[in-house]
Amino acid sequence: MRYLTPLLLSTLLVLPHLPHAQERTATGNLDQQASWTALKNLAEQANGNAKIAKITSDKIVACNNVQKLYAPDNPAKDANGCIAVFEPKNLRIKTNTFQPGGSTCGAGAHTCAVDSKTTQYLCEKFGYAYVTGVSNGQYKSPKNNYIGRWTGTRWQVFNAREDNRPMNSLTCQSIDWQ
């Protein structure tokens, strides 16, 4: 026991100088600290979102099974929120062939040029979306003939000797559906 007393005494003298274990807590304001309540609310919100996604997914599948699209905000939707898919019976193709000439192609022109800017402009002017065909010929005496070309803003009339390809016909088309 005589050795135990000095050992106990030396331990008690050294103990106040040793570092002590400390409990640390998170610091910062409340906005930066996550609480169990906040985590629980986030988990419940995620669970609710998953349920909504599942319901929406089921509705999409139900519409697809009857060859329709799920569109709950569309005014044409049925009781299940489905709308009909585009049906080819509503497809309308409109085609027409023209022989443009004279004042259609600019003052003093006998016919129109066959370049893409001119043909596209003419089809749009006649109420069609695009060009599907164009044919041209040649003047035997081009010096006596004039062709009109659309520049994008106006008609430019030139002598057929410059480009002896007068338009014979222009075919235009539009595709429309409802």
Secondary structure as GFF3:
##gff-version 3
##sequence-region A 1 178
A	DSSP	alpha_helix	4	14	.	.	.	ID=ss1
A	DSSP	three_ten_helix	15	17	.	.	.	ID=ss2
A	DSSP	three_ten_helix	30	32	.	.	.	ID=ss3
A	DSSP	alpha_helix	36	65	.	.	.	ID=ss4
A	DSSP	beta_strand	68	70	.	.	.	ID=ss5
A	DSSP	beta_strand	82	84	.	.	.	ID=ss6
A	DSSP	three_ten_helix	88	90	.	.	.	ID=ss7
A	DSSP	beta_strand	92	98	.	.	.	ID=ss8
A	DSSP	three_ten_helix	102	105	.	.	.	ID=ss9
A	DSSP	beta_strand	111	112	.	.	.	ID=ss10
A	DSSP	alpha_helix	116	125	.	.	.	ID=ss11
A	DSSP	beta_strand	130	136	.	.	.	ID=ss12
A	DSSP	three_ten_helix	142	144	.	.	.	ID=ss13
A	DSSP	beta_strand	146	150	.	.	.	ID=ss14
A	DSSP	beta_strand	155	159	.	.	.	ID=ss15
A	DSSP	beta_strand	167	176	.	.	.	ID=ss16
###
